[in-house]
Amino acid sequence: MLLTIEALDLNGGEAMVWTSQQMGLQAQFPNRVELWKRRCHNPLRRTTRRDQLDPVDAESLICLVCAMADRLYPMLHQLLSSREPEQLTQQRWQLFHERLRDLIEERMNPRREAVVRLLTMEPAGPLHRQLISTLAFCAGPGGIDRLRATLLDPTP
């Protein structure tokens, strides 16, 4: 989800740091290094941390993702809208796909099969749409609860 946010917002990393400060999450993320450390619990990343993510930190990351989804909602709506011209929508999906692929290549471990599958997916494919739809659903009131439920749902 965090890479999706960065793919949508060219300054997504800086925006996450700024948003975490605005939300009063300095206890969990006192600086950008601590925020990036919390992101490294994903086993698909190039550099990963083997210990468990603290539940308070996990909840803070969920709140941060929802706040960023609120901020990016107009862009999410444009990607999912059927009212936009088809050519414009395809260009937006292609741009998102390229940016996400670049971020995955840069930050994820290319020896993992799941990462290889992420790198070979098609623009505006089912996984892209699922990522964007999930971000759109976690925007607005109740978004934190919806994202938490989505992350805890065992169905693929």
Buried (B, 14 or more C-beta within 10 A) or exposed (E): BBBBBBBBBEEBBEBBBEBBEEBEBEEBBEEBEBBBBBBBBBEBBEEEBEEEBEEEBBBBBBBBBBBBBBBBBEBBBEBBEEEBEEEEBEEBBEBBBEBBBEBBEEBBBEEBEEBEEBEEBEBBEEEBEEBBBBBBBBBEEEBBEBBBEBBEEEEE
